Amino acid sequence: MPSTRDSDLIDQPAIGESLRALARRGEIRRYRRGTLLISEGEHGDAIFLILAGRLRSFSAGAGDREITYGVYGPGEYLGEMSLDGGPRSANVITIEPSVCAVIGRRELQAHIAEHPEFAFELLAKVIRRARAATLSAKQLALNDVYGRLTFLLNSLAQPQADGTRRIDERLTHREMANRLGCSREMVSRLMKDLELGGYVQADAAGSLLSRALPARW
């Protein structure tokens, strides 16, 4: 049974109504930053519903090269791709102290039996992530690094009242490179050019896009 503090996390607005009952079935666990929750290739039948913090899904290759598939926060869940009994398709690590409700297959099956509409929500989640993976593959195959960088910046930016757009996430150049499938040096060079051109202003909280990014560089 979740503690009072755990219940506060479950009842927060970021956790949708349909997920609260599921979270209460799970085991609430707290993790330090840098904890590997899921290892690519292993077998597991639990999903991780994020109540606090942020998790990163990624794959690692030779030479310490990584590709980031996504960064997820409260109200998101990971691990559903292995519910078919196959191996985990990616690594998942905490990028800040995090709290998750860990729900096993048995608890998930009981939840679906009581809330059959959740099966459609789960299916929709899998479809959205498959579409995102297809889009990422298309970006890697058809766009150069600058095209992938502008796609990333534009997708993260939120419009402001003054006509600018703001990214409220402080991404390091290494983190951006991991998302784009390129070197940190390439990202640093392109970001410096955009800053010198007056398109991007970085600060402690994130980045400000002062005007539309050029289609080509």
SERO-4910 file (N, C-alpha, C, O; in steps of 0.05 Angstrom, whole numbers):
BEGIN
 pado doro    nc1    nc2    nc3   cac1   cac2   cac3    cc1    cc2    cc3    oc1    oc2    oc3
  Met    A     17    -24      0      0      0      0     18     25      0     36     27     17
  Pro    A     14     44    -19     30     68    -20     27     84      6      6     85     18
  Ser    A     50     96     14     49    114     38     35    140     31     27    144      8
  Thr    A     31    157     52     18    183     47     33    199     26     21    211      9
  Arg    A     60    200     29     76    215     10     74    203    -18     72    218    -37
  Asp    A     74    176    -20     71    163    -46     44    170    -58     42    174    -82
  Ser    A     23    171    -42     -4    177    -52     -5    205    -63    -19    210    -83
  Asp    A     10    224    -51     11    251    -61     23    251    -90     14    266   -107
  Leu    A     44    235    -94     56    233   -120     36    221   -140     34    230   -163
  Ile    A     22    200   -132      3    187   -150    -20    206   -157    -30    205   -180
  Asp    A    -28    222   -138    -52    240   -143    -45    266   -156    -63    283   -160
  Gln    A    -20    271   -163    -12    296   -176    -25    298   -204    -31    278   -216
  Pro    A    -30    323   -213    -43    327   -239    -29    313   -263    -42    305   -282
  Ala    A     -2    311   -261     13    299   -283      6    269   -288      9    259   -310
  Ile    A     -5    256   -267    -13    228   -269    -42    228   -276    -59    234   -260
  Gly    A    -48    220   -301    -76    219   -310    -93    200   -294    -83    181   -281
  Glu    A   -119    205   -294   -138    189   -278   -136    159   -285   -138    143   -267
  Ser    A   -132    153   -310   -131    125   -318   -106    111   -308   -106     86   -306
  Leu    A    -85    126   -301    -60    114   -291    -59    112   -261    -42     97   -250
  Arg    A    -76    127   -247    -74    127   -218    -80    100   -205    -66     91   -187
  Ala    A   -101     87   -215   -108     61   -204    -86     41   -210    -80     23   -194
  Leu    A    -74     43   -234    -52     25   -241    -28     30   -223    -15     11   -213
  Ala    A    -21     56   -218      2     62   -201     -2     50   -173     17     41   -160
  Arg    A    -27     51   -163    -32     41   -136    -28     10   -134    -25      0   -112
  Arg    A    -29     -4   -156    -24    -32   -156      6    -39   -155     14    -61   -149
  Gly    A     23    -19   -162     51    -24   -165     67    -20   -139     56    -11   -119
  Glu    A     92    -26   -140    111    -21   -118    125      5   -123    138      9   -144
  Ile    A    123     24   -104    136     50   -107    165     47   -100    173     39    -78
  Arg    A    182     55   -119    211     53   -115    224     80   -121    216     95   -139
  Arg    A    245     87   -106    260    111   -109    288    105   -120    301     86   -111
  Tyr    A    297    120   -139    323    115   -152    340    140   -151    331    162   -154
  Arg    A    366    135   -149    385    157   -151    390    163   -181    384    147   -198
  Arg    A    401    187   -185    409    194   -213    429    175   -223    448    167   -208
  Gly    A    426    167   -248    445    148   -260    440    119   -255    457    102   -260
  Thr    A    416    112   -245    409     84   -241    398     72   -266    379     82   -278
  Leu    A    410     50   -275    400     35   -298    377     18   -291    380     -2   -276
  Leu    A    353     25   -300    329     10   -293    324    -14   -312    314    -35   -303
  Ile    A    330    -10   -337    325    -31   -357    351    -33   -374    362    -13   -382
  Ser    A    359    -58   -379    382    -63   -397    373    -75   -423    357    -95   -423
  Glu    A    382    -64   -445    374    -74   -471    382   -104   -474    404   -112   -467
  Gly    A    363   -120   -484    369   -148   -488    360   -166   -465    357   -190   -469
  Glu    A    356   -155   -441    347   -172   -419    317   -177   -422    303   -164   -437
  His    A    308   -197   -407    279   -203   -406    267   -192   -381    279   -194   -359
  Gly    A    243   -181   -383    229   -170   -360    200   -166   -367    193   -163   -391
  Asp    A    183   -166   -347    154   -163   -353    142   -141   -336    117   -142   -331
  Ala    A    158   -122   -327    148   -100   -311    149    -74   -327    167    -70   -343
  Ile    A    130    -57   -322    132    -30   -333    137    -10   -311    131    -15   -287
  Phe    A    150     12   -318    157     33   -299    141     58   -304    145     71   -324
  Leu    A    123     64   -286    106     88   -288    120    111   -272    124    108   -248
  Ile    A    127    132   -285    143    153   -273    125    171   -256    106    183   -267
  Leu    A    132    174   -231    117    192   -213    132    218   -208    120    239   -203
  Ala    A    159    217   -209    176    241   -205    202    235   -219    211    213   -220
  Gly    A    215    257   -228    241    254   -241    239    251   -271    218    255   -283
  Arg    A    261    243   -283    262    239   -312    279    214   -319    299    209   -306
  Leu    A    270    199   -339    284    176   -349    291    179   -378    277    192   -393
  Arg    A    314    167   -386    323    168   -414    324    140   -425    335    122   -413
  Ser    A    313    137   -449    314    112   -463    335    114   -485    335    133   -500
  Phe    A    354     94   -487    376     97   -505    388     69   -512    382     49   -499
  Ser    A    404     69   -534    420     46   -540    449     55   -542    455     78   -549
  Ala    A    468     37   -536    496     44   -536    510     26   -557    503      2   -560
  Gly    A    530     38   -570    545     23   -590    575     23   -584    583     29   -561
  Ala    A    591     16   -604    620     16   -600    630     44   -596    619     63   -606
  Gly    A    653     46   -582    665     72   -578    649     91   -561    652    115   -563
  Asp    A    633     80   -543    616     97   -525    597    114   -539    587    134   -528
  Arg    A    590    108   -564    570    123   -579    542    114   -569    537     90   -565
  Glu    A    524    133   -567    497    128   -558    477    142   -575    483    162   -588
  Ile    A    453    131   -576    431    144   -590    408    145   -570    400    124   -559
  Thr    A    397    169   -565    375    172   -546    348    171   -561    344    185   -581
  Tyr    A    330    154   -552    304    151   -564    284    171   -552    265    179   -566
  Gly    A    288    178   -527    269    197   -515    276    201   -486    289    185   -473
  Val    A    266    224   -475    268    231   -447    240    234   -437    224    248   -449
  Tyr    A    234    221   -414    206    219   -405    204    228   -376    222    223   -360
  Gly    A    181    240   -369    176    251   -342    151    240   -330    139    221   -340
  Pro    A    142    252   -308    118    243   -294     94    239   -312     88    256   -329
  Gly    A     80    217   -308     56    210   -324     63    193   -348     44    183   -361
  Glu    A     89    188   -354     97    170   -376    104    143   -363    110    141   -340
  Tyr    A    103    122   -380    113     96   -371    129     83   -392    126     87   -416
  Leu    A    148     66   -383    167     53   -401    168     23   -394    161     15   -372
  Gly    A    176      7   -414    178    -22   -410    156    -38   -423    156    -62   -423
  Glu    A    137    -24   -436    114    -38   -447    121    -54   -472    107    -73   -479
  Met    A    144    -48   -485    152    -62   -509    160    -91   -504    161   -106   -523
  Ser    A    165    -98   -479    173   -126   -474    150   -143   -463    154   -166   -455
  Leu    A    126   -132   -464    103   -147   -453     96   -171   -471     80   -188   -464
  Asp    A    108   -172   -495    103   -195   -513    121   -218   -506    120   -239   -519
  Gly    A    137   -215   -485    155   -237   -477    183   -235   -489    200   -251   -483
  Gly    A    187   -216   -508    213   -213   -520    232   -197   -503    225   -188   -482
  Pro    A    257   -195   -512    277   -180   -497    272   -150   -497    258   -140   -515
  Arg    A    282   -136   -477    280   -107   -476    293    -95   -501    315   -104   -509
  Ser    A    281    -74   -512    290    -63   -537    309    -39   -533    321    -29   -553
  Ala    A    312    -30   -508    330     -6   -503    338     -6   -474    325    -19   -457
  Asn    A    358     10   -468    365     15   -440    348     38   -430    340     56   -445
  Val    A    343     39   -404    330     61   -391    345     69   -366    351     51   -349
  Ile    A    352     94   -363    368    103   -341    355    129   -329    343    144   -344
  Thr    A    359    133   -303    349    158   -291    369    180   -297    393    176   -294
  Ile    A    360    203   -304    378    226   -309    375    247   -286    388    267   -287
  Glu    A    358    241   -267    357    256   -242    343    238   -221    331    218   -229
  Pro    A    345    244   -195    331    227   -176    302    223   -184    288    243   -191
  Ser    A    292    199   -183    266    192   -194    251    173   -176    262    158   -160
  Val    A    224    174   -179    206    156   -165    188    143   -186    177    156   -203
  Cys    A    186    116   -185    169    101   -204    151     81   -189    158     71   -168
  Ala    A    128     77   -201    111     54   -193    118     32   -212    114     34   -236
  Val    A    128     10   -201    136    -13   -217    114    -34   -217    106    -44   -196
  Ile    A    102    -39   -241     79    -56   -243     86    -81   -259     95    -79   -282
  Gly    A     82   -104   -246     88   -130   -259     65   -139   -277     44   -127   -277
  Arg    A     71   -160   -293     51   -170   -312     25   -178   -298      3   -172   -308
  Arg    A     27   -191   -275      3   -200   -261    -15   -177   -253    -39   -177   -256
  Glu    A     -2   -156   -242    -17   -132   -234    -29   -118   -258    -51   -107   -257
  Leu    A    -14   -117   -280    -24   -104   -304    -48   -119   -315    -68   -107   -324
  Gln    A    -46   -146   -315    -69   -162   -325    -94   -157   -308   -116   -156   -319
  Ala    A    -90   -156   -282   -113   -151   -264   -125   -123   -269   -149   -120   -269
  His    A   -107   -104   -274   -117    -77   -280   -133    -76   -306   -154    -63   -307
  Ile    A   -123    -90   -326   -138    -90   -352   -164   -105   -349   -184    -97   -362
  Ala    A   -165   -126   -333   -190   -140   -329   -211   -122   -316   -235   -124   -323
  Glu    A   -203   -104   -298   -222    -86   -286   -226    -60   -302   -247    -48   -300
  His    A   -207    -53   -318   -208    -29   -335   -200    -36   -363   -179    -28   -372
  Pro    A   -218    -50   -378   -211    -59   -405   -203    -37   -424   -189    -42   -443
  Glu    A   -213    -13   -419   -206     10   -437   -176     16   -436   -165     28   -454
  Phe    A   -162      7   -414   -134     13   -412   -118     -3   -433    -96      5   -442
  Ala    A   -129    -26   -442   -115    -41   -463   -113    -25   -489    -92    -26   -502
  Phe    A   -133     -8   -495   -132      9   -518   -112     32   -514    -98     40   -533
  Glu    A   -111     42   -490    -91     63   -483    -63     52   -486    -45     65   -497
  Leu    A    -59     28   -477    -32     15   -479    -25     10   -508     -2     15   -516
  Leu    A    -44      1   -524    -40     -3   -552    -33     23   -566    -15     24   -583
  Ala    A    -47     45   -559    -42     71   -571    -14     80   -564     -1     93   -581
  Lys    A     -5     75   -540     22     83   -532     43     69   -549     62     81   -558
  Val    A     39     43   -553     58     27   -569     58     38   -598     80     41   -610
  Ile    A     35     45   -608     33     55   -636     47     82   -638     62     87   -657
  Arg    A     43    100   -618     56    126   -619     86    124   -618    100    138   -632
  Arg    A     96    105   -602    125    102   -600    136     89   -625    158     96   -633
  Ala    A    121     71   -638    130     60   -663    131     81   -684    150     82   -700
  Arg    A    111     99   -685    112    121   -704    135    140   -699    148    150   -717
  Ala    A    141    145   -673    163    163   -666    190    150   -675    208    164   -685
  Ala    A    192    123   -672    216    110   -680    219    111   -711    241    114   -721
  Thr    A    197    108   -725    197    111   -754    206    138   -762    222    141   -781
  Leu    A    196    159   -749    203    187   -755    233    191   -750    246    205   -765
  Ser    A    243    181   -727    271    184   -721    289    171   -742    309    182   -750
  Ala    A    281    147   -751    296    133   -771    296    149   -797    316    150   -811
  Lys    A    273    161   -804    271    177   -828    289    202   -826    302    209   -845
  Gln    A    289    214   -802    306    238   -798    335    230   -802    350    245   -815
  Leu    A    343    208   -791    371    199   -793    379    193   -822    401    199   -831
  Ala    A    360    181   -837    366    172   -864    365    195   -884    381    195   -903
  Leu    A    346    214   -881    341    233   -901    351    261   -895    354    277   -914
  Asn    A    358    267   -871    367    294   -863    396    294   -856    406    274   -845
  Asp    A    410    316   -862    437    319   -852    436    327   -822    414    330   -811
  Val    A    459    331   -809    459    336   -781    445    363   -775    430    364   -755
  Tyr    A    449    383   -791    435    408   -786    405    405   -788    390    416   -771
  Gly    A    395    390   -807    367    385   -810    355    371   -785    333    378   -776
  Arg    A    370    352   -775    361    338   -751    362    356   -727    345    354   -709
  Leu    A    382    373   -725    384    392   -703    361    412   -703    349    416   -682
  Thr    A    354    423   -725    332    442   -726    306    429   -720    288    440   -708
  Phe    A    302    404   -729    278    389   -723    275    385   -693    254    388   -682
  Leu    A    298    378   -680    297    374   -651    291    400   -637    273    401   -619
  Leu    A    304    423   -644    299    448   -631    270    457   -635    257    466   -616
  Asn    A    261    455   -659    233    464   -665    212    447   -650    192    457   -642
  Ser    A    218    421   -647    199    403   -634    198    409   -603    177    404   -591
  Leu    A    220    419   -592    220    424   -563    211    453   -556    203    458   -533
  Ala    A    212    471   -575    207    499   -570    177    505   -566    160    495   -580
  Gln    A    171    522   -546    144    530   -540    141    560   -546    157    576   -538
  Pro    A    119    568   -561    115    596   -568    112    614   -543    100    606   -523
  Gln    A    123    638   -544    121    658   -522    104    682   -532     99    685   -555
  Ala    A     95    697   -512     77    720   -519     90    741   -537     77    754   -552
  Asp    A    117    743   -535    131    763   -551    139    753   -579    153    767   -593
  Gly    A    130    730   -586    135    720   -613    160    702   -614    164    689   -635
  Thr    A    175    701   -593    198    682   -592    188    654   -584    165    651   -578
  Arg    A    207    635   -584    200    608   -575    221    600   -554    245    607   -557
  Arg    A    213    585   -534    231    578   -512    232    548   -508    212    534   -510
  Ile    A    256    538   -503    260    510   -496    267    509   -466    288    518   -458
  Asp    A    248    499   -450    252    498   -421    265    472   -412    257    460   -392
  Glu    A    286    465   -426    301    441   -419    330    447   -426    337    453   -449
  Arg    A    347    446   -406    376    452   -409    390    427   -420    398    410   -404
  Leu    A    394    425   -446    407    402   -458    437    408   -463    444    429   -474
  Thr    A    454    390   -454    482    393   -461    486    385   -490    469    372   -502
  His    A    508    393   -501    514    386   -529    517    356   -532    511    345   -552
  Arg    A    527    343   -511    529    313   -511    502    301   -513    497    282   -528
  Glu    A    483    311   -497    456    300   -497    443    304   -524    429    287   -534
  Met    A    447    328   -536    436    333   -562    448    314   -583    434    304   -600
  Ala    A    474    310   -581    488    292   -600    476    264   -598    473    250   -618
  Asn    A    471    255   -573    459    228   -569    432    226   -582    425    205   -592
  Arg    A    417    248   -582    390    247   -594    392    248   -624    375    237   -638
  Leu    A    413    260   -635    415    265   -663    432    243   -678    431    242   -702
  Gly    A    446    227   -662    463    207   -675    487    219   -689    494    210   -711
  Cys    A    500    238   -676    524    251   -688    544    256   -665    539    249   -642
  Ser    A    566    270   -672    586    276   -652    579    301   -636    565    319   -646
  Arg    A    589    303   -612    585    327   -595    599    351   -609    588    373   -608
  Glu    A    622    347   -622    636    369   -635    619    381   -657    619    405   -661
  Met    A    605    364   -672    588    375   -693    565    392   -682    559    413   -693
  Val    A    552    382   -660    531    398   -648    542    424   -637    529    445   -641
  Ser    A    565    424   -624    577    448   -613    582    469   -635    578    493   -632
  Arg    A    592    459   -658    599    478   -680    573    490   -691    572    514   -696
  Leu    A    552    474   -695    527    484   -706    513    503   -687    503    524   -695
  Met    A    513    496   -661    500    513   -641    515    540   -639    502    561   -635
  Lys    A    541    540   -640    557    564   -639    550    582   -663    547    606   -660
  Asp    A    547    570   -686    540    586   -710    512    598   -707    508    621   -714
  Leu    A    493    583   -696    466    593   -692    465    616   -671    450    635   -674
  Glu    A    482    613   -651    483    634   -630    496    659   -642    486    681   -637
  Leu    A    517    656   -657    531    679   -670    512    693   -690    513    717   -694
  Gly    A    495    677   -703    476    688   -722    452    701   -709    435    712   -723
  Gly    A    449    699   -682    427    712   -668    401    696   -669    380    706   -663
  Tyr    A    403    670   -676    379    653   -677    373    640   -650    350    636   -643
  Val    A    394    633   -635    391    619   -610    406    633   -588    429    641   -592
  Gln    A    394    636   -565    407    646   -541    404    626   -518    382    620   -510
  Ala    A    427    616   -509    426    596   -487    429    610   -460    444    630   -458
  Asp    A    415    600   -440    417    610   -413    416    587   -393    415    564   -402
  Ala    A    416    593   -368    417    572   -347    392    554   -348    393    531   -340
  Ala    A    369    565   -356    344    550   -355    338    535   -381    322    516   -380
  Gly    A    351    542   -403    345    529   -428    355    545   -452    378    554   -451
  Ser    A    339    548   -472    347    564   -496    324    580   -506    300    572   -503
  Leu    A    330    603   -518    310    620   -530    315    621   -560    337    627   -569
  Leu    A    295    615   -576    297    617   -605    286    644   -613    261    648   -612
  Ser    A    303    663   -619    295    690   -624    280    694   -650    263    711   -652
  Arg    A    287    678   -670    273    679   -696    274    652   -709    287    633   -699
  Ala    A    260    650   -731    258    624   -744    285    614   -753    301    629   -764
  Leu    A    290    588   -748    316    577   -756    316    574   -787    297    566   -799
  Pro    A    339    579   -799    341    576   -828    338    547   -837    346    529   -823
  Ala    A    325    544   -860    321    516   -870    347    502   -877    349    478   -875
  Arg    A    366    518   -886    393    506   -893    414    523   -880    410    546   -873
  Trp    A    438    510   -876    460    524   -863    485    519   -879    507    529   -872
***
